[in-house]
């Protein structure tokens, strides 16, 4: 079983893959595999090349499981970072701490079309992917061992994608990850002082100033964050306060899909199809656990779900890693202007 | 002037390069420039291709500034992330915060030899580089605007190096960067409870357990951290408690240089000259500032300087960025074994 280890100096957890340890000669500069057609495990007809499916969206009433005819297909990751089986244990190791590497690691195969960029798909097709995100989050939250489900997408080799066929991933973790905890804590503290949601306050200010807004409609805003860590870092924020993406109904997901297409299309045009990471930040699992306190009792009021997109066109080098301070060579207000000016005809 | 902006949701500062903003077409997948001989600005005879030198180590008594004959040469970065000139200001921007992008950004040209890997240089040559680090830290600390001086080295394109000629860099910042603050705070809190240094405690435990130790002598230990974020992440720790690298004398730096050669050589052999980032974590500037509290009053006792090395053989992708949780596919105890077994004949 993998271990999740805690560093008391850096106040940071790391997942250590203890089972399939990579030896020195296993590391080569990874190349995105261009496995098309016959070789791609995510294409139609190759459903037996993945572990059996967990969830599927299909139009066919008579489809046999693990055959073609699906629109979105969710399967366990063949090489999971965390394991679904096993007991969750917390242990001290002298000064250190570890917890068992319990979790889930799933792949959301977004479409049967091998070459389809998400920005070029129909809103309906994108909505189906979001439905899969929602259903998997809802299902995994039933497992009391999991505290958080992080949905993310790596597009392009530079962004860490190892397969070309369009896919997203999710990892369920037995603790709320640091970056999410920071957002949750900042939101909770703001609410404690003001009884207002921090993101709602930022939203009001950004809409008033306007200079970092890329696009908005009745339901959503796309903006460049004031302190963007990366050039053309772009966020999608719902105007309506809601802590949890998993509460959205299909109609609402259709609106998210339309806004997401706006975001992805503009980034694709302005940066010429860059590699990117996309991350869904939503509420953690909040169900009561026997003998454990409920940490996020005001979460309905203080947290605001959103999607973060990070084009990977700069390097994270020694300074960034050693300081936590990123150097962003593009002014967010200028990036917003470029993205705003894109001609969009959908 | 660049700006350093604060994100209230992510509790994170970012340097925004407002002057030479990079536009969309400026981003190409960066290639390490193979500028040898005639084209390399860091080779002998091209001293006029860099800004004038700030510090130099040379054997020649009659050397003219900015000519060849140097052993180590420090120059301002031609494209600095922060600016040395200007007044330091703190400003609120509604919910946001910014401070002026005051700082220093320097390049330490480690040797005139274009193709020399630091691991293959003599201990004396490495010591000279460390002397340059120390002298620049000492000098920049005289500027009361700078709170921290981060020395780092990017080796190889994948690690963010844009020039091939061996060089390190330093950036002086007007605040203590997040990652350093986390280490300082963890150390301070440990000391407050126990009146012992956290790193000294870890050192005692790691030496007792032995399984993550790569190498040690009278003065230094090289180990794989218990919760290494990256495969083959390797740290160099002095056995003697000391908060500040800049206090070391030349003899002590010679010992650091020998240990550093041990670390770099083993990494180079085991991973076949991988790209890497190396970071010096030492104490912040602690001089008194008029009208400002002294945050790190116990620093002499609680902080322990060290060097962190991170081979860049895995990608930082969406999960890592969105969660702060890294997935390390190599068990630190196994990495330590590989590095321990290297045949070293110096």
Boltz contact constraints between the chains, C-beta under 6 A:
constraints:
  - contact:
      token1: [A, 5]
      token2: [B, 226]
      max_distance: 6.0
  - contact:
      token1: [A, 5]
      token2: [B, 227]
      max_distance: 6.0
  - contact:
      token1: [A, 6]
      token2: [B, 227]
      max_distance: 6.0
  - contact:
      token1: [A, 7]
      token2: [B, 227]
      max_distance: 6.0
  - contact:
      token1: [A, 9]
      token2: [B, 183]
      max_distance: 6.0
  - contact:
      token1: [A, 9]
      token2: [B, 186]
      max_distance: 6.0
  - contact:
      token1: [A, 11]
      token2: [B, 182]
      max_distance: 6.0
  - contact:
      token1: [A, 11]
      token2: [B, 186]
      max_distance: 6.0
  - contact:
      token1: [A, 13]
      token2: [B, 325]
      max_distance: 6.0
  - contact:
      token1: [A, 14]
      token2: [B, 227]
      max_distance: 6.0
  - contact:
      token1: [A, 14]
      token2: [B, 229]
      max_distance: 6.0
  - contact:
      token1: [A, 14]
      token2: [B, 326]
      max_distance: 6.0
  - contact:
      token1: [A, 14]
      token2: [B, 328]
      max_distance: 6.0
  - contact:
      token1: [A, 15]
      token2: [B, 327]
      max_distance: 6.0
  - contact:
      token1: [A, 16]
      token2: [B, 328]
      max_distance: 6.0
  - contact:
      token1: [A, 16]
      token2: [B, 331]
      max_distance: 6.0
  - contact:
      token1: [A, 17]
      token2: [B, 329]
      max_distance: 6.0
  - contact:
      token1: [A, 18]
      token2: [B, 331]
      max_distance: 6.0
  - contact:
      token1: [A, 21]
      token2: [B, 330]
      max_distance: 6.0
  - contact:
      token1: [A, 21]
      token2: [B, 331]
      max_distance: 6.0
  - contact:
      token1: [A, 21]
      token2: [B, 334]
      max_distance: 6.0
  - contact:
      token1: [A, 22]
      token2: [B, 329]
      max_distance: 6.0
  - contact:
      token1: [A, 22]
      token2: [B, 330]
      max_distance: 6.0
  - contact:
      token1: [A, 24]
      token2: [B, 270]
      max_distance: 6.0
  - contact:
      token1: [A, 24]
      token2: [B, 271]
      max_distance: 6.0
  - contact:
      token1: [A, 24]
      token2: [B, 338]
      max_distance: 6.0
  - contact:
      token1: [A, 27]
      token2: [B, 313]
      max_distance: 6.0
  - contact:
      token1: [A, 81]
      token2: [B, 327]
      max_distance: 6.0
  - contact:
      token1: [A, 94]
      token2: [B, 205]
      max_distance: 6.0
  - contact:
      token1: [A, 95]
      token2: [B, 201]
      max_distance: 6.0
  - contact:
      token1: [A, 95]
      token2: [B, 202]
      max_distance: 6.0
  - contact:
      token1: [A, 95]
      token2: [B, 205]
      max_distance: 6.0
  - contact:
      token1: [A, 96]
      token2: [B, 226]
      max_distance: 6.0
  - contact:
      token1: [A, 150]
      token2: [B, 322]
      max_distance: 6.0
  - contact:
      token1: [A, 150]
      token2: [B, 323]
      max_distance: 6.0
  - contact:
      token1: [A, 152]
      token2: [B, 318]
      max_distance: 6.0
  - contact:
      token1: [A, 152]
      token2: [B, 319]
      max_distance: 6.0
  - contact:
      token1: [A, 152]
      token2: [B, 322]
      max_distance: 6.0
  - contact:
      token1: [A, 154]
      token2: [B, 317]
      max_distance: 6.0
  - contact:
      token1: [A, 154]
      token2: [B, 318]
      max_distance: 6.0
  - contact:
      token1: [A, 160]
      token2: [B, 315]
      max_distance: 6.0
  - contact:
      token1: [A, 160]
      token2: [B, 317]
      max_distance: 6.0
  - contact:
      token1: [A, 171]
      token2: [B, 319]
      max_distance: 6.0
  - contact:
      token1: [A, 177]
      token2: [B, 323]
      max_distance: 6.0
  - contact:
      token1: [A, 177]
      token2: [B, 324]
      max_distance: 6.0
  - contact:
      token1: [A, 177]
      token2: [B, 325]
      max_distance: 6.0
  - contact:
      token1: [A, 178]
      token2: [B, 324]
      max_distance: 6.0
  - contact:
      token1: [A, 179]
      token2: [B, 323]
      max_distance: 6.0
  - contact:
      token1: [A, 179]
      token2: [B, 324]
      max_distance: 6.0
  - contact:
      token1: [A, 182]
      token2: [B, 11]
      max_distance: 6.0
  - contact:
      token1: [A, 183]
      token2: [B, 9]
      max_distance: 6.0
  - contact:
      token1: [A, 186]
      token2: [B, 9]
      max_distance: 6.0
  - contact:
      token1: [A, 186]
      token2: [B, 11]
      max_distance: 6.0
  - contact:
      token1: [A, 201]
      token2: [B, 95]
      max_distance: 6.0
  - contact:
      token1: [A, 202]
      token2: [B, 95]
      max_distance: 6.0
  - contact:
      token1: [A, 205]
      token2: [B, 94]
      max_distance: 6.0
  - contact:
      token1: [A, 205]
      token2: [B, 95]
      max_distance: 6.0
  - contact:
      token1: [A, 226]
      token2: [B, 5]
      max_distance: 6.0
  - contact:
      token1: [A, 226]
      token2: [B, 96]
      max_distance: 6.0
  - contact:
      token1: [A, 227]
      token2: [B, 5]
      max_distance: 6.0
  - contact:
      token1: [A, 227]
      token2: [B, 6]
      max_distance: 6.0
  - contact:
      token1: [A, 227]
      token2: [B, 7]
      max_distance: 6.0
  - contact:
      token1: [A, 227]
      token2: [B, 14]
      max_distance: 6.0
  - contact:
      token1: [A, 229]
      token2: [B, 14]
      max_distance: 6.0
  - contact:
      token1: [A, 270]
      token2: [B, 24]
      max_distance: 6.0
  - contact:
      token1: [A, 271]
      token2: [B, 24]
      max_distance: 6.0
  - contact:
      token1: [A, 277]
      token2: [B, 318]
      max_distance: 6.0
  - contact:
      token1: [A, 277]
      token2: [B, 321]
      max_distance: 6.0
  - contact:
      token1: [A, 279]
      token2: [B, 318]
      max_distance: 6.0
  - contact:
      token1: [A, 279]
      token2: [B, 322]
      max_distance: 6.0
  - contact:
      token1: [A, 313]
      token2: [B, 27]
      max_distance: 6.0
  - contact:
      token1: [A, 315]
      token2: [B, 160]
      max_distance: 6.0
  - contact:
      token1: [A, 316]
      token2: [B, 316]
      max_distance: 6.0
  - contact:
      token1: [A, 317]
      token2: [B, 154]
      max_distance: 6.0
  - contact:
      token1: [A, 317]
      token2: [B, 160]
      max_distance: 6.0
  - contact:
      token1: [A, 318]
      token2: [B, 152]
      max_distance: 6.0
  - contact:
      token1: [A, 318]
      token2: [B, 154]
      max_distance: 6.0
  - contact:
      token1: [A, 318]
      token2: [B, 277]
      max_distance: 6.0
  - contact:
      token1: [A, 318]
      token2: [B, 279]
      max_distance: 6.0
  - contact:
      token1: [A, 319]
      token2: [B, 152]
      max_distance: 6.0
  - contact:
      token1: [A, 319]
      token2: [B, 171]
      max_distance: 6.0
  - contact:
      token1: [A, 321]
      token2: [B, 277]
      max_distance: 6.0
  - contact:
      token1: [A, 322]
      token2: [B, 150]
      max_distance: 6.0
  - contact:
      token1: [A, 322]
      token2: [B, 152]
      max_distance: 6.0
  - contact:
      token1: [A, 322]
      token2: [B, 279]
      max_distance: 6.0
  - contact:
      token1: [A, 323]
      token2: [B, 150]
      max_distance: 6.0
  - contact:
      token1: [A, 323]
      token2: [B, 177]
      max_distance: 6.0
  - contact:
      token1: [A, 323]
      token2: [B, 179]
      max_distance: 6.0
  - contact:
      token1: [A, 324]
      token2: [B, 177]
      max_distance: 6.0
  - contact:
      token1: [A, 324]
      token2: [B, 178]
      max_distance: 6.0
  - contact:
      token1: [A, 324]
      token2: [B, 179]
      max_distance: 6.0
  - contact:
      token1: [A, 325]
      token2: [B, 13]
      max_distance: 6.0
  - contact:
      token1: [A, 325]
      token2: [B, 177]
      max_distance: 6.0
  - contact:
      token1: [A, 326]
      token2: [B, 14]
      max_distance: 6.0
  - contact:
      token1: [A, 327]
      token2: [B, 15]
      max_distance: 6.0
  - contact:
      token1: [A, 327]
      token2: [B, 81]
      max_distance: 6.0
  - contact:
      token1: [A, 328]
      token2: [B, 14]
      max_distance: 6.0
  - contact:
      token1: [A, 328]
      token2: [B, 16]
      max_distance: 6.0
  - contact:
      token1: [A, 329]
      token2: [B, 17]
      max_distance: 6.0
  - contact:
      token1: [A, 329]
      token2: [B, 22]
      max_distance: 6.0
  - contact:
      token1: [A, 330]
      token2: [B, 21]
      max_distance: 6.0
  - contact:
      token1: [A, 330]
      token2: [B, 22]
      max_distance: 6.0
  - contact:
      token1: [A, 331]
      token2: [B, 18]
      max_distance: 6.0
  - contact:
      token1: [A, 331]
      token2: [B, 21]
      max_distance: 6.0
  - contact:
      token1: [A, 334]
      token2: [B, 21]
      max_distance: 6.0
  - contact:
      token1: [A, 338]
      token2: [B, 24]
      max_distance: 6.0
